[in-house]
Amino acid sequence: MKASSGATRLPPTVAFLFLFVAGALLQARAMRRADMSVVYVAVLGLEAVAVVIFSIAFLHEAFSWRRGLAVAIIIAAVMMLRRS
């Protein structure tokens, strides 16, 4: 959304909408195979990690040890939740 300038630029807006729909479809598919509480939280956590990686790689946002620690905690929490 940041690159779309509030949905005023077409290519970033189309990319955002495509990724949003793709994520929703993948989440819906995953919910058929597992409990909603696990899938929903796992998807939110993995989306947060993906956003951090994407923003650092493509938007050149700063990376700090705190951000890295937060990502590690999210990944660990998702792994724990999936095993429960």
LUMTILUM-339205 format. One line per field, with one value per residue (C-alpha): residue in one letter; x, y, z; residue number from 1. Coordinates in nm, 4 decimals, padded with zeros to 6 digits, m for minus. Example, Ala and Ser with C-alpha at 12.3 -4.5 7.8 and 13.67 -1.06 7.14 Angstrom:
BEGIN
resn = c(a s)
x = c(01.2300 01.3670)
y = c(m00.4500 m00.1060)
z = c(00.7800 00.7140)
resi = c(1 2)
END
This chain:
BEGIN
resn = c(m k a s s g a t r l p p t v a f l f l f v a g a l l q a r a m r r a d m s v v y v a v l g l e a v a v v i f s i a f l h e a f s w r r g l a v a i i i a a v m m l r r s)
x = c(00.0000 00.2854 00.4098 00.0580 00.0309 m00.3101 m00.4232 m00.3575 m00.0865 m00.2207 00.0644 00.1313 m00.2426 m00.3000 m00.0087 m00.1523 m00.4985 m00.3563 m00.1522 m00.4484 m00.6803 m00.4125 m00.3548 m00.7259 m00.7633 m00.4659 m00.6009 m00.9441 m00.7869 m00.5736 m00.8783 m01.0300 m00.7440 m00.6847 m00.8541 m00.9458 m00.7807 m00.4466 m00.4610 m00.5784 m00.3063 m00.0411 m00.1363 m00.1329 00.2087 00.3527 00.2074 00.3780 00.7104 00.6629 00.5887 00.9047 01.1182 00.9507 00.9859 01.3541 01.4303 01.2262 01.1406 01.4869 01.3550 01.6034 01.6719 01.7503 01.8179 01.4812 01.3010 01.4947 01.4103 01.0423 01.0423 01.2138 00.9547 00.6688 00.8167 00.8713 00.5165 00.3663 00.5710 00.4560 00.0944 00.1060 00.2442 m00.0249)
y = c(00.0000 00.2380 00.2304 00.2765 00.6257 00.5583 00.3440 00.6256 00.4381 00.1460 m00.1122 m00.1171 m00.1137 m00.4126 m00.5966 m00.5235 m00.6467 m00.9598 m01.0474 m00.9747 m01.2056 m01.4752 m01.4654 m01.4898 m01.7874 m01.9672 m01.9022 m02.0345 m02.3461 m02.4024 m02.3685 m02.6746 m02.8859 m02.7437 m02.5625 m02.2044 m02.0731 m02.2233 m02.1307 m01.7750 m01.6914 m01.8713 m01.6814 m01.3478 m01.4240 m01.5374 m01.2336 m01.0108 m01.1831 m01.1546 m00.7822 m00.7232 m00.9135 m00.7425 m00.3953 m00.4472 m00.6055 m00.3827 m00.0655 m00.0375 00.0012 m00.0311 m00.3638 m00.3689 m00.6432 m00.5684 m00.6214 m00.9431 m01.0624 m00.9838 m01.1854 m01.4772 m01.4679 m01.4674 m01.7642 m01.9548 m01.8792 m01.9977 m02.3181 m02.3779 m02.3136 m02.5543 m02.8280 m02.7842)
z = c(00.0000 00.0735 m00.2867 m00.4244 m00.2706 m00.1248 m00.4209 m00.6704 m00.8631 m01.0662 m01.0744 m00.6968 m00.6273 m00.8578 m00.6929 m00.3482 m00.4463 m00.6094 m00.3007 m00.0716 m00.2676 m00.2992 00.0767 00.1500 m00.0839 00.0703 00.4180 00.3240 00.1758 00.4849 00.7099 00.5470 00.6813 01.0291 01.3143 01.2373 01.5536 01.4528 01.0854 01.1416 01.3919 01.1866 00.8718 01.0535 01.1971 00.8667 00.6910 00.9481 00.8838 00.5072 00.5381 00.7399 00.4885 00.1917 00.3422 00.4145 00.0756 m00.1537 00.0367 00.1944 00.5469 00.8298 00.9968 01.3667 01.6166 01.7781 01.4489 01.3947 01.7447 01.6891 01.3659 01.5433 01.8222 01.5710 01.3842 01.7093 01.8247 01.4961 01.5152 01.8747 01.7816 01.4886 01.7114 01.9762)
resi = c(1 2 3 4 5 6 7 8 9 10 11 12 13 14 15 16 17 18 19 20 21 22 23 24 25 26 27 28 29 30 31 32 33 34 35 36 37 38 39 40 41 42 43 44 45 46 47 48 49 50 51 52 53 54 55 56 57 58 59 60 61 62 63 64 65 66 67 68 69 70 71 72 73 74 75 76 77 78 79 80 81 82 83 84)
END
